Each structure stands twice: as C-alpha cells, then as structure tokens.
Amino acid sequence: MFRKILYPTDFSDCAAKALEYVKKLREAGTEEVVLVHVIDVREIETMATGVAELGMTTAEYEEALQKKMRDGAEKKLEAVKEELKSVGLKVSVKTPEGIPFKKILRIAEDEDVSLIVLGSHGKSNIREMLLGSVSEKVVRGSKRPVLVIKRETTIMW
C-alpha cells in the first residue's frame, strides 16, 4: 500500500519519533524511503545579516554557513540512512535548499511517493507559532497521504 515513503527530517525529537513509524511500516510492505533534510534558506539569510564586522561579505558568510549546515546534515542523514537500511529498506537521500514545506511537496510529487511521514513539530516551536508549522503546510498542500506523528506531551497537575 505504501511502497515508497517520503521521510523529511529536521533531526528534532519529534522527527526521531516519526522515524520509528517509518521503520515499522517496513512490516506493512514499505520497500523504499526517500530521506530528506531541507536546508532552510531563510535561516541562512537571517543568520547572515550584520556580518560586516566579521570581515566577510554577506555572500561569503552565507556560503560558509550553508556549507557548515550541509556538512552537519549529511553526517546525520548518513546515520539515519544506515538505520533504515538495517531494517531492510532501500534509501535515497536528498538535501535540497529552499523553503522546507515547498521542497517537501515538490519532492513528494517528483518521487511519486505513496505516503509522507513527518513529525508534528520541528526544532523551533516559537518559529512555528509565528510562521505556521511545516507539517501543517505539508498536510494542507499535499496530494499524497500524510502521516503526522505527534510529539508526546506531559501534563503536570
């Protein structure tokens, strides 16, 4: 039923929880996973403002920051790839740059996936409250089924 899954990750706790569901879907017939981490260009642009005092141009700083983000993401993606392969899944990895929800929706169409599995919240809950969550935009914009994995909540009385 869900032969090919798109699993976008930002390496948050919620994304790690979604990974457990992706691995379990192997038992339901999933054969392949497209593993994606989108390098958010808005973060790079925001972090690069006001860098003149570092002795670099904004473009130089953006390029260095982008390389650092890509290198870190690729290292983490390799570990996730090996984890998925260890349960018998075929895995392809993508690290595009752009606006996360737009890239996720584009890749879902381009790769003709049968399901998108992602966490309900990413690393920055404050940013998500201000801009709207990636998962919400993926659910609203997707032509494919989307499985959203909620984070665990603790209720304190």
N, C-alpha and C positions, 0 to 999 in steps of 0.2 A: 504494500500500500504506500509506504513512504520510503521508496527505494533510495532516493537521493535527498539528503538533508543539508540545508544551509545553517551553519552554526556561527553567528557573529559573536565575537567576544571582546570585551574591554578589560578582561582579566580581573573583574570585580568578584566579590564573594557570590553575588547573585549569578554571574556568568558561570562560575565554577559549579554552582548547584545545577544550572541548566546542562552543563557538560555531563553530569551523571545521568540525566534523562536521555541525552544523545546516545550514550553508551548502552543504556537499557533498550533503546529502540533497535539495536542490532538483533535482539531476540525476536523482534516483530518483523524482521525481514529487511531492515535497512542495510544497504550494501556500501554506500558511499557518503562521505561528508565533505562539504566544501567549508573549510575553516577560514574565517575572515576576521581581520582586525583592521578597522578603518582609521587611518591617521587623520585626525580632525584638523583640517587646515585653519579653522577658526581659532583653535588653541595656539597654533604656531604664530598666527598673526597677532593674537593678544599678547603672547609672551614676548614678541619681538618689538613691541612698542617701547620707545625710550631707551634704546640700546646704544645710542651715540656715545655715552660715557664709557662704554666698554672698548672703544677704539675700533669698532666694527661697523660696517654699514648694516642696515636693516636686512638687506638681501643676504649678506654673508652670515648674519646671525640666524636668519630663518633656515638657511641651508644647513648650518651646523646643528641646529636644533632638530630639524627634520631627520638628519642622519642619525642622531642620537636616539630619537624616538623610534625610528625604523629598526635600528640595530637591537634595541631593547625588546621591541615587539616580536621581531623574528626569532630571538632566542626563546622567548616564552611560547611562541607558536610552535616551535620545534618540539618542545616538551609536550604540548597538548597533542600534536600530531602523533608522536610516539605512543601516547596513552591511548588514542583512538585506534591506532594500528594494532596495539596489543590485544584488543578485543575483536580483531578480525575485520575492521573497516578499512576501505580504501579511502585515502585522504588527499585532497588537494588544498593548497594554502594560497591565500591572496592577502596582500597588504596594500590596498589602494589608498590614495589620498583623496580627501573630499569631505563632504558633509555626511556623517555616518548613515542616517536613515535613507538618504538618496542613494548612496553606494550600495547599501544592503538590498534595497528594492531592485536596483539595476542588475546586481549580480544574481539575484533570485530568478529574474527573467532570463538573463543571458545563459545561466547554467541549467535552466529548466528544472529547478528543484521541485520536489513534491511536498516539502514542508520546511518552514523556518522555525528554529528553536532558539529562543533567547531569554535572557533574564529580564525581569520586570523593571529593575532599577540598575543603573550603572554606578560608576565611581562617585559621581557628584550629584547627590540628591538635590542640593540647592540649585545647581545649574538646571536640573531637570524641572524643578518647580518654576523657574523663571522662563525657560525656553520651551518646555514641553518635552516629555521623555522620548527617547529614540524608540523604545518599544511601542509606545502609543502611536507614533507616526508610522511605524512599520505595520502595525495592525490595521490602521486606517487606510494605508496606501497599497497594501499587498493584494495581489490577485491570487496568491497561494495561501494555503492554510498556515496559521501561525500558532505555535505553542509557546505561551508566555509562562515562564516559571517564576512564581512569586518568591520573594525572599521570606525568610522566617521572621516573624515578629514576636517580640517578647512583651507580654502585658504585665505591668507592675501595678499592684494594688496598693 
